[in-house]
Amino acid sequence: MTSDITAQTLYDVIDGTWPAAGKQNCGCFTLRDGQGGGKRVSSATLSGELSVEDIEAAEKGMTALDQQPIFQIREGDAELDAVLQGRGYEIVDPVTMYVIPAEDLAQERPPRTAAIPAWEPLQIMKEIWAEGGIGPARLDVMNRAPLPKTGFVSRWQDKPAGASFLGLHNGIGMVHALEILPFQRRQGVARFLMHRAAFWTLENGGTHLSVICVTSNAAANRLYSSLGMTVVGQYHYRCKSTA
């Protein structure tokens, strides 16, 4: 069952399977040192009672890390959301979080070459990820993630097809960096990778599989819904326009 898994549960799984290079407390905020690995590992999150003065300190702290000030707004952060809006921060990249009992997806194994576990990443995986904009800084995030973890590479119709990364935290597997080459899309490759991730999660002592997806990615959200995954919660970012 997924009823015991809350949005907060998956926030913790995100941090555990896609970790920042470092964290520091700054008043009521937790600051992350992302080292170029994207918003998830570079954003500040509220960790105590909101103080407007701490927003200014957090801005300075992120600037000192050579990062654009960016805040992740989680469920329950409505006050922070409103304050940041008043300070000129705009909403960026709303994200939807999904979860499913792994055994519900682990019903039929995909064809062997459609989802092959591999860690360290193979060169072809790096090339597939690079084509989708997942470069060295995000590979560093994967390397920082603690065990158990794995990557998957997919070959379909005798050609490279896709790659993904999977980490396990407190019994919940989370899929990241699922990338399918354009000419291999709409052939079920992403579905194969998700099913294989469910088997791997069970084989490594996990109970549930989760994934996060930018809400504007209609195709990916349709996929996760069609797999029977349940929406657990959302989050979004606030940052100032650099235009």
HELIX and SHEET records of a PDB file:
HELIX    1   1 ALA A    7  THR A   17  1                                  11    
HELIX    2   2 LYS A   39  VAL A   41  5                                   3    
HELIX    3   3 VAL A   52  ALA A   64  1                                  13    
HELIX    4   4 ALA A   78  GLY A   86  1                                   9    
HELIX    5   5 ALA A  102  LEU A  105  1                                   4    
HELIX    6   6 ARG A  112  ALA A  114  5                                   3    
HELIX    7   7 GLN A  123  GLU A  131  1                                   9    
HELIX    8   8 PRO A  136  ARG A  144  1                                   9    
HELIX    9   9 PRO A  182  GLN A  184  5                                   3    
HELIX   10  10 VAL A  189  GLU A  203  1                                  15    
HELIX   11  11 ALA A  218  SER A  226  1                                   9    
SHEET    1   A 3 GLY A  22  CYS A  26  0                                        
SHEET    2   A 3 PHE A  29  ASP A  33 -1                                        
SHEET    3   A 3 THR A  45  LEU A  46 -1                                        
SHEET    1   B 8 ILE A  70  ILE A  73  0                                        
SHEET    2   B 8 THR A 230  CYS A 239 -1                                        
SHEET    3   B 8 GLU A  90  PRO A 101 -1                                        
SHEET    4   B 8 HIS A 208  VAL A 214 -1                                        
SHEET    5   B 8 ILE A 172  ILE A 180  1                                        
SHEET    6   B 8 LYS A 159  HIS A 169 -1                                        
SHEET    7   B 8 LYS A 149  TRP A 156 -1                                        
SHEET    8   B 8 ILE A 116  ALA A 118 -1                                        
END                                                                             
